[in-house]
């Protein structure tokens, strides 16, 4: 579940326009309009304080609809430079109301949404995705590590099913961040037991029959190039045309 925030194009949101935590614009990159054309980003307006409750209700309603059609749970995207992320990060949150000025305030919108989802789903059916290392669209605040720690501390008191901490993408990192790398997460998992599990996804994209490869110690393909992840003009290339691994027959 996501709200694209300032990464959306006005043609896809004609009634309310493009909204963000504050009136600002993505820098670098492009988005798509309602015709599927690649276009530049446009200036977003700040979401009014009295509009926020309505957005929270939209999230709750989406969770309700997901349950009605048979989903097993919901995953809330609070990263990627999308709407919730622009509230979390000080580089995009320039508000002067109760949604800015402290970690408690910067995360208020996030936890209002999570609380709304919990009225529909039990906590163990809710996943939170957060990606404070991303640099896309001008994201990346000097205090991102501290914000992440604060979010995790609050979730330890009122947990969700699990938290997916996205490390980095082809979007790149920002030199404003103190990175929490996959290596650090591995150490936390194996050394201190601070993580319950560490997941991954890219290997599944590049390796049909990945579990069989693991079981048989077969070689893995390199990661699929980032351009194939999202560009619709690529069609099946690099997406569903990767052959399964065929082991060589043993010599007689």
N, C-alpha and C positions, 0 to 999 in steps of 0.2 A: 504494500500500500504506500502510495507516495502522492505528494502534491509538488508539482515541478517548480512552483514559485517563479522566480525571475528567469528561469530557463525556458519557460513556456513562451509561445508566440501569441500576440494579441488576437490573431485570427482564430485561435482555438479557445479563447476566453473573451468573447465579444462583450459580455455584459459587465464583467468586473475588471477587465484588463489584467495586466500582469502584476502580480503582487509579490512582495518580499518583506523581510523584517523591517527594512528601511528603503527609502527611495534611492536605489542605485542600480547599476547595470552590470551584467557579466562582462568580464574582459577576456578576450580571446575566445576561440571556439565558435561554433555556430549551432543553430537549432533548426527546426522545421516548422513550416506553416501548415495551414489546413489543406494545402494542395500537395504536401509532401516535399516541397521544395526546400533546399538548404538555404537558409537566410541568416542574417546577423541578428544578434540579440537586441532588444529594445529596452529602454528605461522602464524599470518597475516602479510602482508606487508603494508606499508603506501601507501595510495592512493596518486598518484602523483598529484601535483597541476594542471598539464595540462590535467588530466583525469577527474577532478571534473565536468567540464562543460558537459562532455558526460554522466555522471551519472545523472545530473540534467535533461538532455534531455530524458534519459530513464524514469524518473518519469513523465515528461510531456507527453511522448508517451503513457505510461500506462494509464494516465488519459484520454487521447484521445480515446484509445481503449475501456476503460470502458464506455465512453459516447456513442460510436458507438454501443455497444451491449445492451444499455438500462439501465445502472445504473443511479440512481438518484443523485449521488454525489460520492465523494471519501473521504476516511479516511486515513490520513497520520500518520504512526507510527513513532514517533520520540523518543521512549523510549525503554525499554526492553533490553538495552545493544546492540541494533542493530546499523547499520552504523551511522545514524544521531546522535544517542545518544553518540557514541564514540567521535564525534566532540564537542558535548555540554559539556561533562564532562572533567574536567581537569585531572582526574585520568587516562584517556585514551588518551587525546589529548596532545601530546608532540611535535606538529609540530612547525616549525619556520617560516612559511609563513603567509599570510594574513588570515589564518583560525585558528589562535591561538594567545594567548597572551593577549587578553582582551575579555570581554563579547561580544562586537560587533563582534569580529573576530570568537569567538567560535560558535556564532549563525549564522554566515554568510551563511554557507552551508544550514542550515535549511531554512532561509528566501529566499535563491535563489531557493530552491525547491518550497516553497510556492508561490513565484512570478510566477514560471513556471506553476504551477497548475492553477493559476488565469487567465492564457491566454486561458485555456480550459473551466474552470468552473467558474461561479460567486462565489464570496467569501462565500455566504451563503450556498453553496453546498460543502464546504470543511470543514472537521473536522480534528483537530490536536489532536493526542494522545501523551501525555508525561508522563514519569514515573521516576522522578528523585530520588524516594525513593528505587528503586529496588537494590538488592545486588547481583543478579545473575551474575556469570562470573567475579566477582571482581569489579563490578561497585560501585559507591557511592563516591562522592567527598565532601570535607569539605564545598565548596561554592555552593552546589546544590540549597539551598533555594534562594540564591542571583541570580543564573542563572535563576531559575523559575520566579522570580519576574521580571527580565529583559525581558524575553521572553513575559510575559503577558503585560508588559508595552508597548513593541513594537507592540503587537497585538491590543492593545487598539487604536493605531493610524492607523493601517491597519489590520482590523479584518478578521477573518474567521468565518464560521458558528457557531462553538462552539469548546471549548477546553476540552478534556477529560483528567483530571489529575488523573492518576492511583495512588492509595495510596500504596498498598502493596499486595503481593501474598505469596504463599507457598515458593517462592524463598527466602523470609525473608528480613529483613531490614539490613542496615549497620550502625554501630555505628559512621560512619563518617558523617552521615547526621543529620541535624536538621529537624525533621519530621514535615511535614504538614499533619496532620491526617484527617481522615474523620470527626472526631468530630470538628476540627477547621473549616473545610469547611462548616459543618452544621451551626456553629455559624456565619460564614460570610454570609451565605444565609439568615438565619432567623433574624439575628441581624442587620447587616450593609447593607444588600442588595447587597453585593459584587458579588454574583453569581446569574445568571438568573435562573438556576435550578440545582439540584443535582440528578444525575442518579445512577443507580445500575444495576448489571447484575447477580450476583451469585444466588439470590433468584429465578430467572427465570430458572436456571439450575436444581435446586432441587425441584421445585414445579410446576408440570404441572397445567395449569389453574390458574396461580398465580393471575390474576386480579379478577377471581371469588372468590378466597380465601380472597382477600382484601375486596371485596364488602360484603362478608358474615361473615367477622371476623373469618374465619376458621384458624386453626393452621397451621404454616409453618414447613416444614421439616428442619432439620439442613443442612448446606451447604454440597454440594457434596465434598468428599475428593479430595484433589488436584491431586492425582495420576490418577483419572478418567478424568481429563480435557484434557489430551493430549496423553496418552499412547495407541497406536493403538491396542496392543495385548489384551486390555480389551474388545474390541468389543462394544456391546451395554450396557454392565454392567455399571451401574452408569451414563449412558448417555441418553438412550432412554427407559429404562425399569422401570422408576419410575412411579408408578400408580397415577392416578388422585385421589384427595381426595373424599371420599364417606361419606357424613354426615350420622350420625346415624338417623334412623327414629324416629320421635317424639313419645313419649309414649302416649297411648290412655288416 
